[in-house]
Amino acid sequence: MDFSLDNFTSFYLQRNSWQFSLYKKKILVIGFMGVITISLFNSVVYYALNYTQIINAVLVLAAIPAATIFLSSIMKIEKTNLFQILGLVLSIIGIGAIISNGEVERILSLSFNKGDLWMIVCVLSWSLYTTLLKKNKFKFSQFTLIQLMVSVGLLFLIPQYFYEQSIGLEVRYNKAFFLILFYVVMFPAIAAYYFWQKGIEIIGPNRSSMFIQLMPLFSAVMAIIIFDEKFELYHFAGAAFVVSGIYLSNKKIND
């Protein structure tokens, strides 16, 4: 019994020592990723939407695949092929069709403000996070990585919390707050980050980033289901372009 307990204790300490050495080697990268995602990206998105329209925000976020392809090429993480470029162009056309209701004039008449500039910060931070995930091959689980990123990210959110308190912004702890908190934690936070990291691990940053283009498509579908909006021809055309773009971007150059 004592022998088994000693063996278990020794194994536990060695295992945790090995894990700690892995964390120690990557702690600066993990900390940086936590800051640019949990602290920066999430905060800036919500802040930017106070000054810009959703249609503008979606348009700017559509630049994430292009920024990711650019960064991964500079950092020599993944080569870009012709299919990925064509897929990117097709998906952007599809997004434009969906959010403009098929009217080119609506896109041309858009005016941009400081909220849109803040959304560009989001594009750069998310693209950099995506490329760093592939560049640094972490040898621990996705959930461990998320936990470490969130831990660091939350530390940098504390000053923001006290600043909002100082200017009179207070949280109302009611039923709606806890329901929203549960949704945000379970889906946009844990689930979204886990599957995004897993996708990048499997197919790389360039191809993974193309799936960002599904956001306006899903938004349109949800609007049709929840708000009883009509399904128009431009929805179909836009969806066809987006799906075709994602399909092309996931083809290999030797297919």
C-alpha positions as CSV (number, residue, x, y, z in Angstrom):
1,M,0.0,0.0,0.0
2,D,2.8,2.4,1.0
3,F,4.7,1.4,-2.2
4,S,1.7,2.1,-4.4
5,L,1.1,5.4,-2.7
6,D,4.7,6.4,-3.1
7,N,4.6,5.4,-6.8
8,F,1.4,7.4,-7.3
9,T,2.9,10.5,-5.6
10,S,6.1,10.2,-7.6
11,F,4.2,9.9,-10.8
12,Y,1.9,12.8,-10.0
13,L,4.8,15.1,-9.1
14,Q,6.8,14.1,-12.2
15,R,3.7,14.6,-14.4
16,N,2.9,18.0,-13.0
17,S,6.6,19.0,-13.2
18,W,6.6,18.0,-16.9
19,Q,3.4,20.0,-17.5
20,F,4.8,23.0,-15.7
21,S,8.0,22.9,-17.8
22,L,5.8,22.9,-20.9
23,Y,3.8,25.9,-19.6
24,K,7.0,27.7,-18.6
25,K,8.4,27.4,-22.1
26,K,5.3,28.9,-23.7
27,I,4.0,31.2,-21.0
28,L,4.9,34.4,-22.8
29,V,3.2,33.3,-26.0
30,I,0.1,32.0,-24.1
31,G,0.0,35.2,-22.1
32,F,0.2,37.3,-25.2
33,M,-2.5,35.3,-26.9
34,G,-4.7,35.7,-23.8
35,V,-4.3,39.5,-23.9
36,I,-5.0,39.9,-27.6
37,T,-8.1,37.7,-27.5
38,I,-9.8,37.6,-24.1
39,S,-8.7,41.1,-23.1
40,L,-8.4,43.0,-26.4
41,F,-10.6,41.3,-29.1
42,N,-13.7,40.7,-26.9
43,S,-13.6,44.2,-25.3
44,V,-13.0,46.1,-28.5
45,V,-15.8,44.3,-30.4
46,Y,-18.4,45.3,-27.8
47,Y,-16.9,48.8,-27.6
48,A,-16.8,49.3,-31.4
49,L,-20.5,48.3,-31.8
50,N,-21.4,51.3,-29.8
51,Y,-20.2,53.5,-32.7
52,T,-20.8,51.5,-35.8
53,Q,-23.5,49.5,-37.6
54,I,-23.5,45.7,-37.5
55,I,-23.3,45.7,-41.3
56,N,-20.0,47.7,-41.1
57,A,-18.6,45.4,-38.4
58,V,-19.3,42.3,-40.4
59,L,-17.7,43.8,-43.5
60,V,-14.5,44.6,-41.5
61,L,-14.4,41.1,-39.9
62,A,-14.5,39.7,-43.4
63,A,-10.9,40.8,-43.7
64,I,-9.8,38.3,-41.1
65,P,-9.0,35.5,-43.7
66,A,-7.0,38.0,-45.9
67,A,-5.0,39.2,-42.8
68,T,-4.5,35.6,-41.6
69,I,-3.1,34.6,-45.0
70,F,-0.8,37.6,-45.1
71,L,0.5,37.0,-41.6
72,S,1.0,33.3,-42.0
73,S,3.0,34.0,-45.2
74,I,5.2,36.5,-43.5
75,M,5.8,34.2,-40.5
76,K,6.4,31.3,-42.9
77,I,3.7,29.2,-41.2
78,E,1.7,28.1,-44.2
79,K,2.0,28.7,-48.0
80,T,-0.9,30.3,-49.8
81,N,-2.2,28.8,-53.0
82,L,-4.4,30.0,-55.9
83,F,-7.4,28.2,-54.6
84,Q,-7.3,30.0,-51.3
85,I,-7.1,33.4,-53.0
86,L,-10.0,32.6,-55.3
87,G,-12.0,31.2,-52.4
88,L,-11.3,34.4,-50.4
89,V,-12.6,36.6,-53.3
90,L,-15.7,34.5,-53.8
91,S,-16.6,34.5,-50.2
92,I,-16.2,38.3,-49.9
93,I,-18.5,38.7,-52.9
94,G,-21.0,36.4,-51.1
95,I,-20.8,38.4,-47.9
96,G,-21.3,41.6,-49.8
97,A,-24.5,40.2,-51.5
98,I,-26.0,39.1,-48.1
99,I,-25.4,42.2,-46.1
100,S,-26.2,44.6,-48.8
101,N,-29.5,42.8,-49.7
102,G,-28.1,42.5,-53.2
103,E,-27.8,46.2,-53.7
104,V,-24.4,47.5,-54.7
105,E,-25.4,51.1,-53.9
106,R,-25.9,50.1,-50.2
107,I,-22.2,49.1,-49.9
108,L,-21.0,52.2,-51.8
109,S,-23.1,54.5,-49.5
110,L,-21.6,53.2,-46.3
111,S,-19.8,55.7,-44.1
112,F,-17.0,54.6,-41.8
113,N,-16.3,55.9,-38.3
114,K,-14.1,55.2,-35.3
115,G,-16.0,52.1,-34.5
116,D,-14.9,50.6,-37.8
117,L,-11.3,51.6,-37.0
118,W,-11.6,49.7,-33.7
119,M,-12.9,46.7,-35.7
120,I,-9.7,46.7,-37.7
121,V,-7.9,46.2,-34.4
122,C,-10.1,43.2,-33.8
123,V,-9.1,41.8,-37.3
124,L,-5.4,42.2,-36.6
125,S,-5.6,40.7,-33.1
126,W,-7.7,37.6,-34.2
127,S,-5.5,37.0,-37.3
128,L,-2.3,37.2,-35.1
129,Y,-3.9,34.8,-32.6
130,T,-4.8,32.4,-35.4
131,T,-1.3,32.3,-36.8
132,L,0.4,32.0,-33.4
133,L,-1.8,28.9,-32.7
134,K,-0.3,27.1,-35.7
135,K,3.3,28.4,-35.2
136,N,3.4,27.2,-31.6
137,K,2.5,23.5,-31.4
138,F,1.3,23.2,-27.8
139,K,1.7,19.8,-26.3
140,F,-1.1,20.1,-23.8
141,S,-4.9,19.9,-24.3
142,Q,-7.1,22.6,-25.9
143,F,-9.0,23.1,-22.6
144,T,-5.7,23.7,-20.7
145,L,-4.7,26.2,-23.3
146,I,-8.1,28.0,-23.0
147,Q,-7.8,28.0,-19.2
148,L,-4.3,29.5,-19.3
149,M,-5.4,32.2,-21.9
150,V,-8.5,33.1,-19.9
151,S,-6.5,33.3,-16.7
152,V,-4.1,35.8,-18.2
153,G,-6.8,37.7,-20.1
154,L,-9.0,38.2,-17.1
155,L,-6.1,39.8,-15.2
156,F,-6.0,42.5,-17.9
157,L,-9.8,42.9,-17.8
158,I,-9.7,43.9,-14.1
159,P,-8.5,47.5,-14.8
160,Q,-11.3,47.9,-17.4
161,Y,-13.8,46.7,-14.8
162,F,-12.7,49.3,-12.2
163,Y,-12.6,52.0,-14.9
164,E,-16.2,51.3,-15.8
165,Q,-17.2,51.4,-12.1
166,S,-15.4,54.8,-11.8
167,I,-17.5,56.3,-14.6
168,G,-20.8,55.1,-13.2
169,L,-21.3,51.9,-15.3
170,E,-22.7,49.2,-13.0
171,V,-23.7,45.6,-13.6
172,R,-27.3,44.7,-12.8
173,Y,-27.3,41.2,-11.3
174,N,-30.7,40.0,-12.4
175,K,-32.0,36.9,-14.2
176,A,-31.3,38.3,-17.7
177,F,-27.7,39.0,-16.7
178,F,-27.0,35.4,-15.5
179,L,-28.7,33.9,-18.6
180,I,-26.6,36.1,-20.9
181,L,-23.5,35.3,-18.8
182,F,-24.1,31.5,-19.1
183,Y,-24.5,31.8,-22.9
184,V,-21.4,33.9,-23.4
185,V,-19.3,31.6,-21.2
186,M,-20.5,28.3,-22.7
187,F,-20.7,29.2,-26.4
188,P,-18.7,32.3,-27.6
189,A,-16.0,31.6,-24.9
190,I,-15.3,27.9,-24.2
191,A,-17.0,26.1,-27.1
192,A,-16.0,28.6,-29.8
193,Y,-12.3,28.9,-28.7
194,Y,-12.0,25.1,-28.3
195,F,-13.3,24.3,-31.8
196,W,-11.4,27.1,-33.4
197,Q,-8.1,25.9,-31.9
198,K,-8.9,22.3,-32.9
199,G,-9.7,23.4,-36.5
200,I,-6.4,25.3,-36.8
201,E,-4.5,22.3,-35.5
202,I,-6.1,20.1,-38.1
203,I,-6.3,22.2,-41.3
204,G,-4.1,25.2,-40.6
205,P,-4.8,29.0,-40.2
206,N,-5.5,29.9,-43.8
207,R,-8.2,27.4,-44.4
208,S,-9.7,27.8,-40.9
209,S,-10.0,31.6,-41.2
210,M,-12.2,31.2,-44.3
211,F,-15.0,29.8,-42.1
212,I,-15.3,33.3,-40.5
213,Q,-17.1,34.1,-43.7
214,L,-20.0,31.9,-42.5
215,M,-20.9,34.4,-39.8
216,P,-23.1,36.7,-42.0
217,L,-24.6,33.7,-43.6
218,F,-25.6,32.2,-40.3
219,S,-26.9,35.6,-39.1
220,A,-29.1,35.8,-42.2
221,V,-30.5,32.3,-41.6
222,M,-31.2,33.1,-37.9
223,A,-33.0,36.3,-38.9
224,I,-35.2,34.4,-41.3
225,I,-36.0,31.8,-38.6
226,I,-36.3,34.0,-35.5
227,F,-37.5,37.3,-36.9
228,D,-39.6,35.8,-39.7
229,E,-37.6,37.7,-42.4
230,K,-38.2,36.6,-46.0
231,F,-35.7,34.4,-47.9
232,E,-34.7,36.4,-51.0
233,L,-32.7,35.5,-54.1
234,Y,-29.7,37.4,-52.8
235,H,-29.6,35.1,-49.7
236,F,-29.2,32.1,-52.0
237,A,-26.7,33.8,-54.3
238,G,-24.6,35.0,-51.3
239,A,-24.7,31.6,-49.7
240,A,-23.6,30.0,-52.9
241,F,-20.6,32.3,-53.2
242,V,-19.6,31.8,-49.6
243,V,-19.8,28.0,-49.6
244,S,-18.0,27.9,-53.0
245,G,-15.3,30.1,-51.6
246,I,-14.8,27.9,-48.5
247,Y,-14.8,24.8,-50.7
248,L,-12.2,26.2,-53.1
249,S,-10.0,27.4,-50.2
250,N,-9.9,23.9,-48.8
251,K,-8.8,22.3,-52.1
252,K,-5.2,21.3,-52.4
253,I,-3.2,22.8,-55.3
254,N,-2.5,19.3,-56.7
255,D,-6.2,18.3,-56.9
